[in-house]
Amino acid sequence: MKLHQIDRRWIFLVILLGVTIPLFVPFGFEIEVSRNVQMLYDLVDSISPGERILLSFDYDPSAKPELQPAALAMIRQAIDKDLRIVVMALWPMGISLADEIYQYLYDKLEYGVNFINLGYKAGGLVTIQAMGNDFQAVFPIDVNGVSVNNFEIMQDVSSFDDFALVASFSAGSPGMKEWIMVAGDSFRLPVTGATTAVSAPGFLPYINAQRQLHGMVAGLKAAAEYEKLVGYPGVATSGMDAQSIAHVIIILFIIIGNVSFYLSRKKKEV
């Protein structure tokens, strides 16, 4: 009877603590790295120091919890590999999200030398096609309105041939699919990136067929796997800890509820 009479507010409090505490004090549960995340990591790791990579922030704040950790992890890996990072966006809000990462890693990035933000460009497929033919015609200035010719990182950039890969952090269209169709299929630029968990199944055929997509981070769990490989546990890792603890608490309360029901029924039979 006491189990039946537990105030539901205690249940809510336990779940709140179980979700909140791991966000501030990660438990560090073991994370098994999936094949697709390992493929993405290996692609970035294979690039020679000094080469450029193109990162497209194709999402808005609603998808930030799933995609921002993956973007941050890739930029961390690129910094450790001494790669030059060019960021842009096919979504208007993507640029502000890219700038958040720049501000967070400000002491590790030298603007115009190993990092540049080119801003947002509308057009989707048409824009990507134009970039492949004449990159600086599409992006003659950076996000601050300064000519890209003034920056060391953009010297001699004319087409996709001047990049080692493009990574799209994609929450929809335009996004990863458009990059695969144009940059990958037409210009043979390796395409990789991250997408939301709900969108991931639609991109698996691109990985399994002819590697049109070179690995993928799908949702928060995969982002935690990527953080593990890069060696910088972050928001995704603590988020998965919180999710795991919450699942354990829910299962325990289900068990308690069933035991309580069984004991009360036995008592009535007696």
C-alpha positions, 0 to 999 in steps of 0.5 A: 500500500505504501508503494501505491501511495508514493507521491508522484512529485517524488518520482518527478524529482528523482527523474529531474535529478537523474537527468540534470546531474549527468549534464554537470557531472558526466558519468562517462558510460562506455560508448561503442563507436559505430561504423558510420561515425568511424568512417567520418572520423577516418576521412578527416584524419586522412587529410594532410595538414594545411589542406582546406575543408568546407563546412556547411551549417545547414540547420537552425536553432531547433536542430542545434542540440543534435547537430552543434556537438558534431560540428564542434567535434569536427572543428576540434579534430580539424584544429588538431590536424592543423587543417584550414576551416572554411564555413558557410551556410545554406540556412540563414540561421546557420551562420550564427550557429557557426559563429557560436563555435568560433567564439567558443574556440576563439583562442585556437582559431586565427581568423583569415588564416585557419578559419573563415566564415563566408556567411549565408547564401540562398539557392541550394542546388544552384548555389552549390553548382556555381561554387563548384565552377567559380567559388569566389564568384559566389563568395566574393566577401566574408560574413563581415563584408570584407573581400576574401582576397584579403585573407590568407586562407582564401588565396588561390581558392577557385573551385571545389578542387581546392577543398579536401572535403565538404561536411554538411550539418543538415536538418533538412533541405537544402542540406546534405542531400544537395551536397551529395547530388552536386558536390559529390556526384558532379564534382567528386568532392568527398561529402560527409557530415551530420544529420538529425536522428529522424533523417538518418535512415534516408541517407544510409543508402548513400553510404552503402552504395558507392560511398556517395556519403563518407560516413555520417553522424546521426543524432546525439548518440552518434555525436557522443561517439564522435566526441569520444574519437576526437577526445573531447567529451562534451554536450553529446556525451553528457546528454547520453549519460543523462538519457541513460540514467533517465531510462534506468530510473523509468525502468526501476519505477516500472518494476516497482509499480508492477511489484506493488500491483502484484503484492496488493493483489496477493493481499486481496486474495488472502 
